[in-house]
Amino acid sequence: MSSEFDPVSLDLEENDPKKPNLLSVLVDILETLLLSVVLFFLINALSARIKIDGSSMEPNLHHGEFLIVSKVNYRIGEPERGDVVVFDFPRNITQEYIKRIIGLPGEQIRVEGGRVYVNGILLTEPYLIMEPRYEGEWVVPENTLFVLGDNRNNSSDSHTWGIVPMENVIGEALLIYWPPSSWGLINDTQPVLASE
């Protein structure tokens, strides 16, 4: 017996793309949605996005700018002088503030004659355009930070209401992402103690 077959029809069947069925389309959609949800929660666990409200960080950060804040930097490392941090305001934790770290745990901060001193050593701050017109002395307890706004004379900060407990710190502000004309890293200029 000989079997006959049509080579043309075989070629057409092999080259005919398989039509997706409804089940495979639904599985693809479900996988995409699941991946999106996982990415959303992962991104929110590692970072936050905030909007600057007010002028306390001018001339470096401006009202209306949007920032990316790292929530993990202080889980794997320690805060450093000059870091710009976002934290829950100690007197009302429903409000978020953004300021620059000036004093670390165990340090003595003194503001006198328009200058900031850390443990008696002058702090050089190239990012400021106006010297503070107030004076005072503070000791930074363990597990706290002393923070000041860059717009020193128009900032509600540690010089008026005190220190920030580390548990209030949300994270370190890293990047301006909106508006596009302001894109850039935030901590590109650091303060320096005169003895360094």
Secondary structure as UniProt FT lines:
FT   HELIX           7..15
FT   HELIX           22..46
FT   STRAND          47..51
FT   TURN            56..60
FT   TURN            63..64
FT   STRAND          66..70
FT   HELIX           73..76
FT   TURN            81..82
FT   STRAND          84..88
FT   TURN            90..91
FT   TURN            93..94
FT   STRAND          96..103
FT   TURN            105..106
FT   STRAND          108..112
FT   TURN            113..114
FT   STRAND          115..118
FT   TURN            119..120
FT   STRAND          121..124
FT   TURN            126..127
FT   STRAND          136..139
FT   TURN            142..143
FT   STRAND          144..148
FT   HELIX           152..154
FT   HELIX           158..161
FT   STRAND          164..165
FT   HELIX           166..168
FT   STRAND          169..178
FT   HELIX           180..182
FT   STRAND          184..185
FT   STRAND          192..193
FT   TURN            194..195
//
